[in-house]
Amino acid sequence: MSAAGAGPGVGDRVLVTGGAGFVGSSVVRRVLARGAHPVALVEPHGGTANLDGLEVELVEGDLRDPAAVDRAVAGCSVVFHVGALYRFWAPDPAAFYDINVTGTRHVLESARAHGCARVVYTSTVGTLGLHGATTGSPVDERSFAHVDHLFGIYKQTKYVAEHEVLRAGAEGLPVVLVQPTTPVGPRDSTPTPTMLEFLNGRIPGYVDTTLNIVDVEDVAEGHLLAAEHGLPGRSYILGGANLALGDVFGTLAAVTGLPRAGRRFPGAFALVVGHLCDLVEGRLLKREPTIPLEAARMSTTHMSFDDTRARVELGYTSRPPAEALERAARWFVESGAVRPERVARCTWPSAGPAGRA
């Protein structure tokens, strides 16, 4: 173990569940940077391209399988439980509970049985209350949610899972919670549509909302800092800059040279479209809605956050939003996710590969 705290030391075995995912693969990279030995729990038959070229031990297993989870946890001093089912819609809502709640209990039980020195649980700011939040008046970890405002099964199951983590902490397991905001950056294979739709010229307009934009590498470093310096049972928002959605698109336009997004629509318009997509595509056609209702509801909410606690207690920092958005945009272009005619119109203000840390 590291002499400075409960974080991973050189040579320590460190588990990252969901290690091949967007955030998880970035955490693996930060574990490697500490000189530790990362073990990535990955889905059976799931893609592992985000880990290509890294010295990481892959363990196939499903969070719903306690024996598979236990095999992955065995011998690890620190566990980063990043893995979760994150989607706006799924044909089988029970899967969210099975993976996000029961799977978390499996991780906690194995970590206790094997005497792990620290468990860092990746939650979400979606479990916090946003009543009265604006771009200029963000909320922090003390803002409690009204349960009827936890829109969507993902937020609801993460809220329940948080309580399982806190229960384990009350029983003596050394747990710390981190709550990322809206991470962007390289290796985002299943992005929230907003940025990719902008890059592809498919944003006719936007609504009055706020996003907290943070680079995924900063979020990953925040995980390591939480393991090293976080107080047991405490939660830490890992965020960046609060930007109105119009300013997000304006920044993307500035760093790519692409035209700004169009007009601003009233929030009610997004809700009507979300309800229609949910009814016709989700319930009648049994397929993922083009605009899920949860995403429409989020688009009418000012998701602004104050991450002072992480900055003061952990030494957490984040890069400017323009740099984070440029890194993300470059990666989407280089990965082939952007239409060629749009790529040809891009002009970048700085040089360098999208994947720089």
PEJOQUI-V154625 format. One record per backbone hydrogen bond with DSSP energy under -0.5 kcal/mol. CO is the residue of the C=O (numbers start at 1). NH is the residue of the N-H. If there is no record, write none. Layout:
co;nh
CO;NH
CO;NH
//
This chain:
co;nh
2;5
7;2
9;12
12;37
13;77
13;78
14;39
15;80
16;19
16;41
17;82
18;21
21;25
22;26
23;27
24;28
25;29
26;30
27;31
28;32
29;33
30;34
31;34
31;36
32;35
35;11
36;38
37;14
38;57
39;16
39;41
40;42
40;59
41;18
41;19
42;61
43;46
48;51
49;52
51;54
54;56
56;58
57;40
59;42
62;65
64;66
65;69
66;70
67;71
68;72
69;73
70;74
73;76
77;117
77;118
78;15
79;81
79;120
80;17
80;82
81;122
84;86
85;87
91;93
92;95
93;96
93;97
94;98
95;99
96;100
96;101
97;101
97;102
98;103
101;105
102;106
103;107
104;108
105;109
106;110
107;111
108;112
109;113
110;114
111;116
112;115
118;79
119;121
119;176
120;81
120;122
121;123
121;178
124;127
125;128
130;133
134;137
137;134
139;306
140;143
142;144
143;129
145;147
146;149
147;150
149;151
152;156
153;157
154;158
155;159
156;160
157;161
158;162
159;163
160;164
161;165
162;166
163;167
164;168
165;169
166;170
167;171
168;173
169;172
173;175
174;119
175;233
176;121
177;236
178;123
179;238
180;125
181;183
182;214
184;216
185;188
187;189
188;191
192;195
192;196
193;197
194;198
195;199
196;200
197;202
198;201
202;204
203;262
204;263
206;265
207;209
209;245
210;303
211;213
211;243
212;182
213;241
214;184
215;218
215;219
216;220
217;221
218;222
219;223
220;224
221;225
222;226
223;227
224;228
225;229
225;230
226;230
227;6
228;6
231;234
234;177
236;179
237;239
238;181
241;213
241;243
243;211
244;247
244;248
245;249
246;250
247;251
248;252
249;253
250;254
251;255
252;256
253;257
255;349
256;347
263;206
265;208
266;269
266;270
267;271
268;272
269;273
270;274
271;275
272;276
273;277
274;278
275;279
276;280
277;281
277;282
278;283
279;284
280;285
281;287
292;296
293;297
294;298
295;299
297;300
298;301
301;210
301;303
302;304
304;139
305;307
307;311
308;312
309;313
310;314
310;315
310;316
320;324
321;325
322;326
323;327
324;328
325;329
326;330
327;331
328;332
329;333
330;334
331;335
332;337
332;338
333;336
339;342
339;343
340;344
342;345
343;346
353;356
//
